[in-house]
Amino acid sequence: MKGVILAGGLGTRLNPLTLVTNKHLLPIYNKPMIFYPIETLVKAGVTEVMIVTSGPHVGHFLSILKNGKEFGLKHLEYAYQEKPDGGIADALSIARDFADDQPLAVVLGDNTTDADISDAVKNFKSGGHVFLRQVPDPQRYGVAELDKKDKSKIVQILEKPKNPPTNLAVTGLYLYDNKVFGFIDAIEPSNRGELEITDVNNMYIKRGELTWSELGGYWTDAGTFETLFRAGKYWHDKAQKEAK
């Protein structure tokens, strides 16, 4: 399995910090944000990774990450998303040649977690797999509606619903087989003008090929000032405990 980290977008919610550098290079405690998804993939045994980025600061990634060897990566590749507001699915489509018909572990670059997804990666065979998490503010996320009789099945995923059917948010970690690129080709831009990863996941659901598991450990996105602060505090506190 190969890995793709989606680190594009303009990071407007974090202005003026993102006038200086790409959002995914901002510090979370003592590391740039992008280090965390890389470490998640390497811990799961995924050591061939593509980083998809965009915006005016893309060159900063190369000076910080270099060829990825210090993280335990065997291969690190960079790709440029020409439309930074094209959406997550648009960014993922750029990895088509890199995937080379292999399954992909996809991580949003502003996600930080200490969860171990290695079992899910090892056991993945086909279809799609999403990692869900109970959150207090599901309106900010894609939200999974489960089958009332069989909670192991997702009926649909709703993008940022005003009245969420559950508090199970779709985190920014996904596993996909190579059909994902055909699904991306088949979807249309949303009202936001983006190719939504939620639409891709719903296509897997229609085929009965989307599974899910609940993400353990700590997880947050770090795309707002509040979540950026919370993430930094968590990793600071964890480092202090481990140092004792």
ABEGO torsion letter per residue (X at the ends): XBBBBBABEAGAAAOAAAAABBAAABBBEABBAAAAAAAAAAAAGBABBBBBBBEAAAAAAAAAAEAGAAAGBABBBBBBBABAAAEAAAAAAAAAAAAGGBBBBBBBAABBBABBAAAAAAABABEBBBBBBBBABAAABBBBBBBAABAABBABBBBGBABBABABBBBABBBBBAAAAAAAAABBBBAAGBBBAAAAAAAAAAAGABBBBBBBEBBBBAABAAAAAAAAAAAAAAAAAAAX
